[in-house]
């Protein structure tokens, strides 16, 4: 026999790893969001604080946009591994068997 063999349980195990990474990244994102919200008004009243206050919304959009993209990708990876596991199991057990 040529080709390869896939263990669907191993795909599911790896999907769980990506799921855990996604949860960890969500916790980090939430902690960072809380820090931004908590400290936003402490930039100071000097010219540096005023300049940072002007730039802060765009900085936040970039940071949290990147977090969203990263979280979305982790979710896609986990979901794709689950789909592949089901597909391989289905191929091993054709309908009616």
KEFI-620836 format. One record per residue: x, y negated, z of N, C-alpha, C in turn; residue number from 1. Coordinates in nm, 4 decimals, padded with zeros to 6 digits, always signed. Each point is the difference from the previous one (the first is absolute). Layout:
BEGIN
R,X,Y,Z,X,Y,Z,X,Y,Z,NUM .
...
# end
This chain:
BEGIN
R,+00.0832,+00.1170,+00.0000,-00.0832,-00.1170,+00.0000,+00.0886,-00.1246,+00.0000,1 .
R,-00.0346,-00.0958,-00.0817,+00.0745,-00.1262,-00.0038,-00.0840,-00.1092,+00.0639,2 .
R,+00.0604,-00.1111,+00.0257,-00.0729,-00.1113,+00.0596,+00.0392,-00.0197,+00.1447,3 .
R,-00.0959,-00.0413,+00.0768,+00.0269,-00.0289,+00.1400,-00.1235,+00.0296,+00.0823,4 .
R,+00.0188,+00.0033,+00.1294,-00.1083,+00.0271,+00.0930,-00.0134,-00.1183,+00.0948,5 .
R,-00.1215,-00.0388,+00.0267,-00.0268,-00.1116,+00.0907,-00.0754,+00.0527,+00.1215,6 .
R,+00.0420,-00.0432,+00.1150,-00.0712,+00.0347,+00.1227,-00.0890,-00.1183,+00.0375,7 .
R,-00.1307,+00.0134,-00.0217,-00.0900,-00.1112,+00.0306,+00.0118,-00.0506,+00.1440,8 .
R,+00.0267,+00.0895,+00.0942,+00.0147,-00.0438,+00.1396,+00.1185,-00.0945,+00.0175,9 .
R,+00.1046,+00.0224,-00.0778,+00.1161,-00.0893,+00.0083,-00.0353,-00.1380,-00.0563,10 .
R,-00.0814,-00.0030,-00.1045,-00.0452,-00.1289,-00.0530,-00.0825,-00.0740,+00.1051,11 .
R,-00.0862,+00.0729,+00.0679,-00.0810,-00.0613,+00.1055,+00.0874,-00.0485,+00.1164,12 .
R,+00.1004,+00.0765,+00.0324,+00.0902,-00.0398,+00.1091,+00.0718,-00.1309,-00.0363,13 .
R,+00.0446,-00.0096,-00.1251,+00.0667,-00.1229,-00.0429,-00.0989,-00.1160,-00.0059,14 .
R,-00.1242,+00.0278,-00.0380,-00.1039,-00.1040,+00.0000,-00.0193,-00.0541,+00.1417,15 .
R,+00.0045,+00.0886,+00.0988,-00.0142,-00.0436,+00.1395,+00.1161,-00.0906,+00.0404,16 .
R,+00.1202,+00.0286,-00.0511,+00.1164,-00.0851,+00.0287,-00.0248,-00.1401,-00.0550,17 .
R,-00.0471,-00.0079,-00.1245,-00.0289,-00.1316,-00.0578,-00.1133,-00.0690,+00.0754,18 .
R,-00.0989,+00.0761,+00.0442,-00.1082,-00.0576,+00.0795,+00.0517,-00.0598,+00.1294,19 .
R,+00.0924,+00.0686,+00.0640,+00.0590,-00.0512,+00.1246,+00.0831,-00.1257,-00.0273,20 .
R,+00.0737,+00.0006,-00.1096,+00.0767,-00.1201,-00.0361,-00.0932,-00.1173,-00.0265,21 .
R,-00.1129,+00.0276,-00.0626,-00.0980,-00.1053,-00.0254,-00.0538,-00.0569,+00.1324,22 .
R,-00.0337,+00.0870,+00.0931,-00.0491,-00.0464,+00.1311,+00.1069,-00.0818,+00.0729,23 .
R,+00.1244,+00.0440,-00.0066,+00.1089,-00.0746,+00.0644,+00.0164,-00.1380,-00.0636,24 .
R,-00.0042,-00.0052,-00.1316,+00.0135,-00.1283,-00.0693,-00.1180,-00.0918,+00.0320,25 .
R,-00.1187,+00.0564,+00.0151,-00.1167,-00.0808,+00.0384,+00.0200,-00.0613,+00.1383,26 .
R,+00.0566,+00.0772,+00.0919,+00.0268,-00.0515,+00.1342,+00.1007,-00.1148,-00.0047,27 .
R,+00.1036,+00.0165,-00.0812,+00.1007,-00.1057,-00.0136,-00.0638,-00.1241,-00.0618,28 .
R,-00.0799,+00.0200,-00.1058,-00.0688,-00.1132,-00.0632,-00.0883,-00.0731,+00.1006,29 .
R,-00.0761,+00.0757,+00.0773,-00.0907,-00.0610,+00.0970,+00.0773,-00.0764,+00.1080,30 .
R,+00.1114,+00.0549,+00.0448,+00.0820,-00.0686,+00.1007,+00.0594,-00.1288,-00.0587,31 .
R,+00.0436,+00.0067,-00.1246,+00.0550,-00.1188,-00.0648,-00.1086,-00.1053,-00.0203,32 .
R,-00.1186,+00.0439,-00.0409,-00.1124,-00.0937,-00.0156,-00.0301,-00.0680,+00.1337,33 .
R,-00.0014,+00.0762,+00.1070,-00.0261,-00.0574,+00.1326,+00.1081,-00.1014,+00.0375,34 .
R,+00.1259,+00.0294,-00.0333,+00.1089,-00.0930,+00.0305,-00.0153,-00.1292,-00.0791,35 .
R,-00.0345,+00.0109,-00.1275,-00.0235,-00.1208,-00.0797,-00.1140,-00.0813,+00.0601,36 .
R,-00.1090,+00.0673,+00.0334,-00.1160,-00.0701,+00.0556,+00.0326,-00.0646,+00.1347,37 .
R,+00.0763,+00.0698,+00.0816,+00.0345,-00.0501,+00.1328,+00.0959,-00.1193,-00.0081,38 .
R,+00.0964,+00.0077,-00.0906,+00.1089,-00.0976,-00.0010,-00.0142,-00.1104,-00.1045,39 .
R,-00.1046,+00.0045,-00.0774,-00.0179,-00.0963,-00.1089,+00.0058,-00.1449,+00.0494,40 .
R,-00.0556,-00.0268,+00.1139,-00.0070,-00.1380,+00.0496,+00.1228,-00.0421,+00.0801,41 .
R,+00.1025,+00.0804,+00.0020,+00.1190,-00.0340,+00.0789,+00.1180,-00.0389,-00.0880,42 .
R,-00.0277,-00.0491,-00.1184,+00.1086,-00.0315,-00.0930,+00.0746,-00.1273,+00.0371,43 .
R,-00.0584,-00.0798,+00.0835,+00.0651,-00.1239,+00.0417,-00.0522,-00.1184,-00.0791,44 .
R,+00.0275,-00.1170,+00.0501,-00.0506,-00.1225,-00.0616,+00.1071,-00.0758,-00.0769,45 .
R,+00.1125,+00.0626,-00.0236,+00.1050,-00.0682,-00.0752,-00.0152,+00.0294,-00.1493,46 .
R,+00.0925,-00.0531,-00.0802,-00.0110,+00.0171,-00.1448,+00.0173,+00.1461,-00.0424,47 .
R,+00.0776,+00.0764,+00.0737,+00.0190,+00.1418,-00.0339,-00.1285,+00.0790,+00.0245,48 .
R,-00.0639,-00.0278,+00.1134,-00.1265,+00.0655,+00.0301,-00.1065,-00.0361,-00.1010,49 .
R,-00.0041,-00.1278,-00.0390,-00.0993,-00.0445,-00.0980,+00.0241,+00.0665,-00.1356,50 .
R,+00.1247,+00.0106,-00.0393,+00.0316,+00.0641,-00.1289,-00.0349,+00.1485,+00.0029,51 .
R,+00.0324,+00.0668,+00.1086,-00.0344,+00.1415,+00.0126,-00.1513,+00.0189,+00.0020,52 .
R,-00.0710,-00.0897,+00.0668,-00.1465,+00.0090,+00.0040,-00.0586,-00.0087,-00.1412,53 .
R,+00.0604,-00.0800,-00.0863,-00.0479,-00.0103,-00.1391,+00.0244,+00.1297,-00.0765,54 .
R,+00.1131,+00.0626,+00.0268,+00.0387,+00.1198,-00.0755,-00.0569,+00.1294,+00.0587,55 .
R,-00.0417,-00.0057,+00.1246,-00.0422,+00.1210,+00.0697,-00.1147,+00.0757,-00.0685,56 .
R,-00.1032,-00.0667,-00.0497,-00.1069,+00.0774,-00.0645,+00.0491,+00.0854,-00.1172,57 .
R,+00.0866,-00.0550,-00.0815,+00.0515,+00.0783,-00.1131,+00.0925,+00.1120,+00.0478,58 .
R,+00.0779,-00.0264,+00.1020,+00.0865,+00.1034,+00.0566,-00.0852,+00.1152,+00.0526,59 .
R,-00.1057,-00.0331,+00.0727,-00.0891,+00.1030,+00.0527,-00.0673,+00.0787,-00.1123,60 .
R,-00.0486,-00.0706,-00.1023,-00.0642,+00.0707,-00.1122,+00.0964,+00.1002,-00.0637,61 .
R,+00.1240,-00.0405,-00.0170,+00.0984,+00.0895,-00.0612,+00.0276,+00.1208,+00.0892,62 .
R,+00.0221,-00.0245,+00.1270,+00.0302,+00.1097,+00.0930,-00.1152,+00.0981,+00.0066,63 .
R,-00.1207,-00.0515,+00.0222,-00.1131,+00.0900,+00.0183,-00.0494,+00.0587,-00.1325,64 .
R,+00.0276,-00.0677,-00.1103,-00.0260,+00.0602,-00.1313,+00.0908,+00.1195,-00.0239,65 .
R,+00.1262,-00.0139,+00.0387,+00.0933,+00.1124,-00.0122,-00.0388,+00.1148,+00.0930,66 .
R,-00.0441,-00.0327,+00.1192,-00.0483,+00.1049,+00.0905,-00.1163,+00.0749,-00.0633,67 .
R,-00.0945,-00.0740,-00.0577,-00.1161,+00.0634,-00.0623,+00.0430,+00.0925,-00.1126,68 .
R,+00.0913,-00.0457,-00.0846,+00.0477,+00.0834,-00.1103,+00.0666,+00.1272,+00.0534,69 .
R,+00.0794,-00.0142,+00.1045,+00.0683,+00.1156,+00.0597,-00.1014,+00.0977,+00.0596,70 .
R,-00.0968,-00.0525,+00.0739,-00.1029,+00.0853,+00.0601,-00.0840,+00.0690,-00.1073,71 .
R,-00.0343,-00.0729,-00.1044,-00.0769,+00.0597,-00.1098,+00.0768,+00.1155,-00.0636,72 .
R,+00.1292,-00.0195,-00.0197,+00.0814,+00.1059,-00.0616,+00.0102,+00.1224,+00.0905,73 .
R,+00.0189,-00.0211,+00.1282,+00.0029,+00.1137,+00.0925,-00.1324,+00.0752,-00.0033,74 .
R,-00.1102,-00.0724,-00.0039,-00.1310,+00.0637,-00.0090,-00.0177,+00.0779,-00.1298,75 .
R,+00.0461,-00.0572,-00.1112,-00.0084,+00.0706,-00.1290,+00.0840,+00.1277,+00.0011,76 .
R,+00.1177,-00.0074,+00.0587,+00.0855,+00.1189,+00.0071,-00.0676,+00.1104,+00.0800,77 .
R,-00.0524,-00.0332,+00.1166,-00.0662,+00.1003,+00.0833,-00.1207,+00.0579,-00.0725,78 .
R,-00.0804,-00.0858,-00.0579,-00.1192,+00.0456,-00.0720,+00.0381,+00.0888,-00.1186,79 .
R,+00.1003,-00.0413,-00.0758,+00.0439,+00.0784,-00.1155,+00.0515,+00.1372,+00.0394,80 .
R,+00.0704,+00.0083,+00.1108,+00.0488,+00.1302,+00.0464,-00.1158,+00.0905,+00.0395,81 .
R,-00.1035,-00.0556,+00.0626,-00.1182,+00.0796,+00.0348,-00.0710,+00.0495,-00.1269,82 .
R,-00.0136,-00.0870,-00.0986,-00.0635,+00.0389,-00.1269,+00.0800,+00.1107,-00.0671,83 .
R,+00.1311,-00.0145,-00.0028,+00.0843,+00.1035,-00.0615,-00.0131,+00.1327,+00.0730,84 .
R,-00.0067,-00.0051,+00.1313,-00.0164,+00.1244,+00.0766,-00.1301,+00.0693,-00.0399,85 .
R,-00.1090,-00.0758,-00.0094,-00.1286,+00.0589,-00.0410,+00.0074,+00.0546,-00.1425,86 .
R,+00.0659,-00.0738,-00.0878,+00.0108,+00.0448,-00.1389,+00.0783,+00.1308,-00.0113,87 .
R,+00.1100,+00.0103,+00.0721,+00.0784,+00.1235,-00.0037,-00.0778,+00.1164,+00.0587,88 .
R,-00.0726,-00.0262,+00.1082,-00.0824,+00.1086,+00.0566,-00.1076,+00.0421,-00.0990,89 .
R,-00.0590,-00.0961,-00.0678,-00.1016,+00.0327,-00.0993,+00.0557,+00.0802,-00.1162,90 .
R,+00.1216,-00.0296,-00.0395,+00.0633,+00.0721,-00.1096,+00.0312,+00.1448,+00.0411,91 .
R,+00.0295,+00.0203,+00.1279,+00.0305,+00.1346,+00.0494,-00.1270,+00.0830,+00.0186,92 .
R,-00.1129,-00.0667,+00.0187,-00.1275,+00.0685,+00.0188,-00.0985,-00.0527,-00.1042,93 .
R,+00.0059,+00.0535,-00.1190,-00.0897,-00.0491,-00.1050,-00.1464,+00.0190,+00.0413,94 .
R,-00.0906,-00.0805,-00.0582,-00.1421,+00.0123,+00.0334,-00.0509,+00.1415,-00.0247,95 .
R,-00.0853,+00.0466,+00.0898,-00.0594,+00.1323,-00.0132,+00.0860,+00.1129,+00.0543,96 .
R,+00.1149,-00.0340,+00.0577,+00.0848,+00.1079,+00.0522,-00.0155,+00.0149,+00.1487,97 .
# end
